[in-house]
């Protein structure tokens, strides 16, 4: 492909609304253009990388035995009402009516549609296991679309759905998809982690997220330094530890703490470590149920863990008026002593072994010192309800401690079980002719999001540094003085044609521009391999070869440069370019 026959509208300036690196560089490199908030056009260069990733995904899905189909992007409300998600999904579901006043939505996901297909088509045990997948455009009406392709409203997604006879078979399908996902992201040359995760609104019994590690990542994850345990911090497990063996219990003593409301303020005022305090919070749900949650002062409450522990659909902090109702005190001085109306108390595991700690006294400007669980207040329930952080012990092995990383979620796999098949009555007849419920799994990958995440992980001050499997072109050939140096253009064209014949995707820069201008463009768009033809080196039958990821420039013969490119591309792309 000649540069003059392609379309790469690069920008010198970064658009003002581009906040993260991938958004900035994709705009500047002419890969995407904004149409509306969270809605983008994939320009020719960007589309090439999108299609590259789609091809890798297709190959691994097919290799794992999944079968491709394509479901509609418009879905009838009846299916969502049947699954009970029409109201539950919230405002992200873009609803509309047709001319006959029938209700529809733009698909944010396809669990309902695929389950409807299953209940109509999968009637016998002989038809399973089976796994269907698609690569389809989705729409979620994000309250705050941002970061380009990282959090858009319209996006491309690969989703797959497995159907099995029972839970054991469903586990096998899940493991097969898990391994396929590992191969996909390994083939892309990405540094990633597969982590345990919460199932969220999709539901099911278990899930894993696939996280590309990047400092700009929205999600925090932990991984063990000794074993393979890794989890999203929302899911990461805390362990129950034994008694610390503290000294004799001190008397419970009320002390004045004027205008000291936060844990940091109270600890500093009393000349104590925050770990010697207990943080008490009152939370509620939509059914007007309340609970006091307690965590060690230097820890943070994980509301998701608490919600799941209680079996609540929603959770929120209690209002000031609600706090007064249970404690008689405004927020800032809450504690578990003297609670009204039998308010249940859920304490984190780390609270149980504490001795002689500081708690709120449920009076303005008052705290207790010398507080001891079991003696001064009762813990109604003990549970893992805190956010896990760096240095915490690993819940899987005795030797390891946890490290914290930032990550970008690019894939998610779920063990759905029978959530949707029960709701939509997707059943089959077993060997004995008895009706049984189908077991399901679902598996998603954000296509554009993964391409953007690759840029977040691979860039420098000059632009993108593409991993070869995702690069829009494998190699660029920059011809110096292309409009006047016929010999250089001829050699460049010959290299281009020979590389294309070998399966390498090549961009031949034949523009009438200064060399420095061309080099800046090529650094920006990030093509991994570069050959420069022309100048004094060509007279010696030499061309310049350089990798975008770094390393010294090499002077090679055209044949040597060709061989180097072909070998490098083949190694990175699985044997053949």
Secondary structure, DSSP 8 states (H G I E B T S, - for coil): -BGGGS-----SS--TT--SHHHHHHHHTTSEEEEETTEEEE-HHHHHHHHHHHHHHHHHHHHTT-EE----SEEEHHHHHHHT-TTTT-TTS-EEE-TT--EEEE-S--HHHHHHHHHHH--BGGG-SEEEEEEEEEE---TT-BTGGGB-SEEEEEEEEEEESSHHHHHHHHHHHHHHHHHHHHHTT--EEEEE---GGG--SEEEEEEEE-TT-SEEEEEESSSS-EEETTT------------S----EEEE-TT--SHHHHHHHTT--GGGBEEEEEEE-TTS-EEEEEEETTS-B-HHHHHHHHT-S--EE--HHHHHHHHSS-TTS--STT-STT--EEEEHHHHT--SEEEEEEETTEEEEEE-BTTTB--SEEE--B---TT-B-SS-SS-BEEEEEEEEEEEEEEEETHHHHHTT-EEE-TTS-EEE-EEEEEEEEHHHHHHHHHHHSEETTEE---GGG-S-SEEEEETTTTT-HHHHHHHHHHHHHHHHTT--EEEE--SS-HHHHHHHHHHHT-SEEEEE-THHHHTT-EEEEETT----EEE-HHHHHHHHHHHHHHHTTS--
